[in-house]
């Protein structure tokens, strides 16, 4: 047994790998334990690290520092790639009001944190930890610790304080979100079934998903015009995919002639198709897909480098097909001829068997390629993120230069690169499974090191120090903003309760609260609201934690 004792007690590569692996694995198992259907989740790694650190099982400081910072970089970079594509669209397309309310929760929490620090005599490093734990937002803790470490004169003991504050505040952070939902439901006497029905009705009224219809050409002004000569198809974003002429269904192209009596299939938004009935003619008595014996439809994924950047018009002309819809993350639309296809696009295509087969070869349509991440772009992105994070910025009112740091730099670069999508043959697309692995590995490394670093002080702070006082202050940071915004949302703006639950869970970026809200009713309202506010909230929480330290430390 001497070899085992030696392994745990003497610093070595094997010792470091063993300790970090034990902390992560036991922490993840701890996070799966359920109490009243509430789980710690990935935060269990922090508490596992605290336990190991309390008993003196830790890592060499240099190793711990490297693993913590490397984990932080992996995590925020993956977060940036995840939220980047929907960061702008979620704000402007899916609900400015919801995002403003979510931002209000973040800013109110930050304001309460600063007031508690000033009037409650709590050091700013602790207060920032309370802010992160009370709102169950680990990235803000990571950003705060990273920027705190970059301030000159900060001693190692001070660096432990945010982790301690986070740990004492986190448990009620989860409970507080759920409690806010239940209190709001009770005060306003919410009927969940009615809320779900109202949401479903409004969604159907506002649906923008492309649909199809078959119309008979009766307008004599369209007779003998080609489809390309009719301006309102492209103007409305409507695609003509098939035409029935003289009893035969064929692919419709820009050069196809329209004749009165023809039937054509249109794909686009329902509102636009309803308007076109007035301009073209009534619904056809034929279903063009059912009677077409020579045409087939397919759904192909763009995975070949030669297809990336091609226009829809070029693909239509070269292969004699019609591209009726394009699916991208968070959006589905009917493309005009000038639209360029991106890596990972899913194309709905109509054509003959031969033309579909030829197009499939060009597009690639390889799920294996799509699910295999490109490694080079990941490290190029991290390199650019570190360079940006190390760039000194001079802000009026702040005496020393400010840096985005290892949290802000990679995050911003990842968001920008995800918006670019492709750079020549290189793609910044990261498959969902790969993104999850990158993100989870990064955050467990970070949390494990934070716990190990703060473990020697946690129990003493909780029992003999100000731990319970900090916990009480954290309750105000959790409950106050949630109840204020929930009341305003329901009383003044009549926000659907299920959407509000998604808003509250999303404003705290809290998966356990999302799971609880989803258990109330199977409606998609909760998840849609959560996804709508998540990108903006994630960015705001990271920035808020950094600004609290920079402005008030």
Secondary structure as UniProt FT lines:
FT   HELIX           2..9
FT   HELIX           13..32
FT   STRAND          34..35
FT   TURN            36..37
FT   STRAND          38..39
FT   HELIX           41..43
FT   HELIX           44..54
FT   TURN            55..56
FT   HELIX           61..92
FT   HELIX           96..119
FT   TURN            120..121
FT   HELIX           124..134
FT   TURN            135..136
FT   HELIX           138..149
FT   TURN            152..153
FT   HELIX           156..187
FT   TURN            188..189
FT   HELIX           192..205
FT   STRAND          211..216
FT   HELIX           220..222
FT   TURN            223..224
FT   HELIX           227..229
FT   HELIX           232..235
FT   TURN            236..237
FT   STRAND          239..245
FT   TURN            246..247
FT   STRAND          248..251
FT   TURN            254..255
FT   TURN            260..261
FT   STRAND          263..268
FT   HELIX           270..280
FT   HELIX           288..291
FT   STRAND          296..302
FT   TURN            305..309
FT   HELIX           312..319
FT   STRAND          322..328
FT   TURN            329..330
FT   STRAND          331..333
FT   TURN            337..338
FT   TURN            343..344
FT   STRAND          346..351
FT   HELIX           353..363
FT   HELIX           367..370
FT   HELIX           375..390
FT   TURN            396..397
FT   HELIX           405..420
FT   STRAND          422..423
FT   TURN            424..425
FT   STRAND          426..427
FT   HELIX           432..463
FT   HELIX           467..491
FT   TURN            492..493
FT   HELIX           497..507
FT   TURN            508..509
FT   HELIX           511..520
FT   HELIX           525..552
//
